[in-house]
Amino acid sequence: MTETIVLLDMTAPERADKLRAFLPPGFVLTHGTARGDEHMKQIIAEADYAISGQVAVSGDVLRAAKKLKLLHKWGVGYDNLDIATAKELGIRVARTTGSNAVPVAEFAIGLMFSSLRFLAHGHAELKKGKWITGNIPGETFMLSGKTVGIVGFGAIGKNVARMLKGFGCTILYNKRQPLPADEEAVLGVSYATIPELLERADIVSLHCPMTPETANLIDAAAFRAMKKSAILVNVARGGVVDEVALVEALRAKEIAGAAMDVFSVEPLPADSELLTLDNLVVTPHLAAMASDNFAPTVKRMFDNILLCSRGEAVPERDIVV
């Protein structure tokens, strides 16, 4: 009997075909061709399994599914999935824990360089035919030797710390439970409270999940606490940063710059004030995308779906509910 997997994200046929190359026998793959809940309700209705890449999956969408066994996150963060409704309906939820840690960590460091050195601004201006040497809209700084504060210290945060060791950075981290001293020594990091981290860091890099506790964690008070020469990098979730406060802080030069790959509303509206700032680098939620990480992540996701199809347990590390 053939079972259907639906990718809820709007996807190009070519990308869908790349996914189909890894499908286990007995499965077919369909995918989104438009945005919005109404379309997702239509395509999830007859699906046995659903995959969410970046789209939010509401309770209304889940209730439209007539025989869904498993909702699988293509990635790690599941704050935009209605877990309570999934549990109520008896739909299992899984993710690929740690699968994107290295690509996202690399991307975060790339954003640090771009923000510190106005790479994106220089690129955009030169594309317009403007040679802006001597007319950069702020001071430029090296990454080497800087103090970097990492907020959230799971697989991504730890990879950022490992990569930064080669730049001679002082690395502070914050998480709910500090690491044992021996693990801190191996990673070359020191625990700091959020106020200490904001005060000391030249670069604040966000890698925490989106929870009620972290919503608007970086707000107007946080920006005032940071160094005027500091930059903020967010590859976590848009809601961790108060975007109105960020715009005000960047315009007032309360901090030197920022780089954002995630936003409270995605896709980012074309009229967003975030797009008007020379000292802000913006990218459209690209951090986890790396072609050489595609196959292992997709295979792992399909393996989890296959286990569910056989009535076997999905590995504990990947189970959400």
C-alpha positions in Angstrom: 0.0 0.0 0.0 1.3 3.4 -1.0 1.6 6.1 1.7 1.7 9.8 1.1 4.2 12.3 2.5 3.4 16.0 2.0 5.9 18.8 2.3 3.8 21.7 3.5 6.2 24.4 2.3 5.7 25.9 -1.1 8.4 24.2 -3.1 9.8 24.2 -6.6 9.2 21.0 -8.6 13.0 20.6 -9.0 13.5 20.6 -5.2 10.6 18.2 -4.8 12.3 15.8 -7.3 15.5 16.0 -5.2 13.5 14.9 -2.2 11.9 12.1 -4.1 15.3 10.6 -5.0 15.5 9.6 -1.3 12.0 8.3 -0.8 11.8 4.8 0.6 9.8 2.2 -1.5 6.0 2.5 -1.0 5.9 6.3 -0.5 4.9 9.2 -2.7 5.7 12.9 -2.1 3.5 15.9 -2.7 4.2 19.5 -1.8 2.9 23.0 -1.3 2.4 25.2 -4.4 1.0 28.2 -2.6 1.3 29.9 0.8 -1.3 30.0 3.6 -3.4 27.8 5.8 -6.2 27.2 3.3 -3.8 25.6 0.8 -2.1 23.6 3.6 -5.5 22.2 4.7 -6.1 21.0 1.2 -2.8 19.2 0.8 -2.6 17.7 4.3 -6.2 16.2 4.1 -5.2 12.8 2.7 -1.6 12.7 3.8 -0.2 10.0 6.0 2.8 12.1 7.0 3.6 15.8 6.8 6.9 17.7 6.8 7.3 21.4 7.8 10.4 23.2 6.8 9.8 26.9 7.7 6.0 27.1 7.6 3.9 27.4 10.7 1.4 24.6 11.2 -1.7 25.6 13.1 -4.3 23.5 14.9 -6.7 24.3 12.1 -4.4 22.8 9.6 -3.8 19.7 11.7 -7.5 19.2 12.2 -7.9 19.1 8.4 -5.8 16.0 8.3 -7.9 12.9 8.1 -5.2 10.2 8.7 -2.0 12.0 9.6 0.3 9.8 11.8 3.4 12.0 12.1 4.3 15.7 11.6 8.0 16.0 11.0 10.0 19.2 11.4 12.7 19.6 8.7 15.2 21.1 11.2 15.1 21.7 14.9 12.9 24.6 16.1 9.2 23.6 16.5 7.8 26.7 18.2 5.7 27.4 15.1 4.0 24.0 15.2 0.8 23.5 17.3 2.1 20.8 19.5 -0.9 20.8 21.9 -3.3 20.1 19.0 -1.1 17.4 17.6 -1.0 15.7 21.0 -4.8 16.1 21.3 -5.3 14.5 17.9 -2.8 11.7 18.5 -0.4 12.9 15.8 3.3 12.3 16.6 5.8 15.1 16.1 9.4 14.6 15.4 12.4 16.7 14.3 16.0 16.2 13.1 17.8 17.3 16.3 21.2 18.7 15.7 21.1 18.1 11.9 21.7 21.8 11.0 24.1 22.7 13.7 27.2 23.1 11.6 25.5 25.0 8.6 23.8 27.4 11.0 26.9 27.9 13.1 28.9 28.7 9.9 26.2 31.1 8.7 26.2 32.9 12.1 29.9 33.5 11.8 29.4 34.7 8.2 26.9 37.2 9.4 29.4 38.4 12.1 31.9 39.1 9.3 29.3 40.8 7.2 28.0 43.1 10.0 31.5 43.9 11.4 32.9 44.8 8.0 29.8 46.1 6.1 30.2 43.4 3.4 26.5 43.3 2.5 26.3 47.1 2.2 29.5 47.3 0.1 28.2 44.6 -2.2 24.8 46.3 -2.6 26.3 49.7 -3.3 28.9 48.3 -5.8 26.0 46.5 -7.7 24.6 50.0 -8.1 27.9 51.2 -9.5 28.9 53.0 -6.4 32.5 52.7 -5.1 32.0 53.6 -1.4 35.5 53.2 0.0 35.9 56.1 2.5 32.1 56.5 2.7 31.1 53.4 4.8 28.1 54.2 7.1 30.0 53.1 10.3 33.2 51.9 11.8 34.5 48.5 10.7 35.9 45.9 13.2 37.8 42.6 13.1 36.4 39.4 14.5 39.8 38.3 15.9 40.2 38.9 19.6 36.6 40.0 20.3 34.4 38.9 23.1 31.5 36.9 21.8 28.4 36.2 23.9 26.4 33.2 22.8 22.8 33.1 24.1 21.6 29.5 24.0 24.3 26.8 24.1 22.9 23.7 22.4 24.5 22.0 19.4 24.5 25.2 17.3 25.9 27.4 20.0 28.7 24.9 20.8 29.7 24.7 17.2 29.9 28.5 17.0 32.2 28.4 20.1 34.4 25.7 18.5 34.7 27.7 15.2 35.5 30.9 17.0 38.5 29.5 18.9 40.7 29.9 15.9 40.0 33.7 16.0 41.3 34.0 19.6 37.9 35.2 20.8 36.8 35.3 24.4 33.6 33.3 24.5 30.8 33.8 27.0 27.7 31.6 27.0 24.3 31.6 28.6 21.9 28.7 29.1 19.5 27.5 31.7 22.0 25.2 33.4 25.7 26.0 33.2 28.0 23.3 31.9 30.3 21.3 34.1 33.7 23.0 34.6 35.5 20.3 32.6 33.3 20.8 29.6 33.7 24.6 29.8 37.5 24.1 29.8 37.4 21.8 26.7 35.2 24.3 24.8 37.1 27.3 26.1 34.0 29.1 27.3 32.8 30.8 30.4 29.2 31.1 31.8 27.7 34.6 32.1 24.3 35.8 33.1 22.4 37.7 30.4 23.2 41.1 32.0 26.9 40.2 32.2 26.9 38.9 28.7 25.2 42.0 27.2 27.6 44.3 29.1 30.8 42.5 28.1 30.2 41.2 24.6 31.4 42.8 21.4 29.1 40.4 19.5 25.9 38.9 20.9 24.9 35.8 18.9 21.5 34.3 19.5 21.0 30.5 19.4 18.2 29.9 21.9 14.7 28.4 21.2 11.6 30.5 21.1 9.7 30.1 24.4 7.6 32.4 26.6 10.8 32.9 28.6 12.9 34.1 25.5 10.2 36.1 23.7 11.5 39.7 23.2 14.6 38.7 25.3 16.6 41.3 23.4 14.5 44.4 24.0 15.1 48.2 24.4 16.7 47.7 27.8 19.0 45.0 26.4 20.2 47.3 23.6 20.9 50.0 26.1 23.0 47.5 28.1 25.2 46.6 25.1 28.3 48.3 24.1 27.8 51.1 21.4 30.4 49.2 19.3 28.6 45.9 19.7 26.7 43.9 17.0 23.8 41.5 17.4 23.4 38.3 15.3 20.1 36.4 15.2 19.9 33.0 13.6 17.5 31.7 16.3 13.9 32.9 16.0 12.6 36.3 15.1 10.5 36.6 18.2 13.6 36.5 20.5 14.3 40.1 19.4 11.9 43.1 19.8 12.2 44.3 16.2 10.7 47.8 16.9 13.4 48.2 19.6 16.0 46.9 17.2 15.1 49.5 14.5 15.2 52.3 17.1 18.6 51.1 18.6 20.2 50.9 15.1 18.9 54.3 14.0 20.1 55.9 17.3 23.4 54.0 17.0 22.9 52.5 20.5 24.6 49.5 18.9 26.9 49.5 15.9 25.0 47.0 13.8 23.1 43.7 13.6 22.5 40.8 11.3 19.2 38.9 11.1 18.3 35.7 9.3 15.0 35.2 11.1 12.0 37.5 11.7 8.8 37.7 13.7 6.8 37.6 10.4 8.1 35.5 7.6 8.4 36.2 4.7 9.5 39.6 5.8 7.1 42.2 4.4 8.5 44.4 1.6 7.6 47.5 3.6 9.4 46.5 6.8 11.5 49.2 8.4 14.2 46.6 8.9 14.9 46.9 5.2 15.7 50.7 5.5 18.8 50.4 7.7 22.4 50.5 6.4 23.8 49.0 9.6 21.5 45.9 9.4 22.3 42.8 7.4 19.2 40.8 6.5 18.9 37.3 4.9 15.7 35.3 4.2 16.0 32.4 6.7 18.9 30.8 4.8 21.1 29.6 7.7 20.2 25.9 7.7 20.4 25.6 3.9 23.5 23.8 2.6 23.5 21.4 -0.3 26.0 19.1 1.2 23.9 18.8 4.3 20.7 18.0 2.3 21.1 14.3 1.8 22.0 13.2 5.4 19.1 15.3 6.8 16.5 14.1 4.3 17.6 10.5 4.7 17.3 10.8 8.5 13.8 12.4 8.2 12.6 9.7 5.8 14.1 7.0 8.1 12.0 8.4 11.0 8.9 8.3 8.8 9.6 4.7 7.7 10.0 3.7 11.4 6.6 5.2 12.1 5.1 3.4 9.1 6.3 0.1 10.5 4.9 0.8 13.9 8.4 1.2 15.4 9.7 3.9 17.7 11.3 7.0 16.3 14.7 7.6 18.1 14.3 9.4 21.4 16.5 12.3 20.3 14.1 13.2 17.5 10.8 12.8 19.2 9.0 16.0 20.3 5.6 14.3 21.3 
